[in-house]
């Protein structure tokens, strides 16, 4: 008499493999470092020479304030 366990084990292993392989693939994609195709090797600007985001925001706010002052002055002179 043949044991029924091997017949039942095959679909279980197949179902587990069907669920595990995509899961491993997704985890590998999440852990992989993204590659930027628009930058060529050696063309990246070092972080020390780039202005920080706060500097950009500060300069933007300064220009906006100057524009507001000019507008207020123009309205006062009219």
C-alpha positions in Angstrom: 0.0 0.0 0.0 1.4 3.4 -1.0 1.5 6.2 1.6 -0.7 9.3 0.6 1.7 11.8 2.1 4.0 12.2 -1.0 1.0 12.9 -3.2 -0.2 15.6 -0.9 3.3 17.0 -0.3 3.9 17.9 -4.0 1.0 20.5 -4.3 2.0 21.9 -0.9 5.6 22.4 -2.0 4.5 23.8 -5.3 2.2 26.3 -3.7 4.9 27.3 -1.2 7.4 27.8 -4.1 4.9 29.9 -6.1 4.5 32.2 -3.1 8.1 32.3 -2.0 9.8 33.0 -5.3 8.0 36.3 -6.0 8.4 37.3 -2.4 12.2 36.8 -2.5 12.3 38.7 -5.8 10.4 41.7 -4.3 12.6 41.7 -1.3 15.7 41.6 -3.5 14.4 44.6 -5.5 13.7 46.6 -2.4 17.2 45.9 -1.0 19.0 46.6 -4.3 20.6 50.0 -4.7 18.9 52.1 -7.4 21.0 52.8 -10.5 20.6 56.2 -12.1 20.9 55.9 -15.8 21.1 59.7 -16.5 24.4 60.2 -14.7 27.6 59.0 -16.3 30.5 57.8 -14.2 32.5 60.7 -12.7 29.9 63.4 -13.4 28.3 63.6 -10.0 28.8 66.8 -8.1 30.3 66.2 -4.6 27.9 67.0 -1.7 30.4 69.6 -0.3 30.1 71.8 -3.3 26.3 71.6 -3.7 24.2 74.0 -1.8 21.9 72.3 0.7 18.1 72.4 0.4 17.9 74.8 3.3 20.2 77.2 1.5 18.0 77.0 -1.6 14.9 77.6 0.4 16.5 80.6 2.2 17.6 82.2 -1.1 14.1 81.6 -2.5 12.5 83.2 0.5 14.9 86.2 0.3 13.9 86.8 -3.3 10.2 86.5 -2.5 10.6 89.0 0.3 12.4 91.5 -2.0 9.7 91.1 -4.6 7.0 91.8 -1.9 8.9 94.8 -0.7 9.1 96.2 -4.3 5.4 95.5 -4.8 4.5 97.2 -1.5 6.7 100.2 -2.5 5.1 100.5 -5.9 1.7 100.4 -4.4 2.6 103.1 -1.8 4.0 105.4 -4.5 0.8 105.2 -6.6 
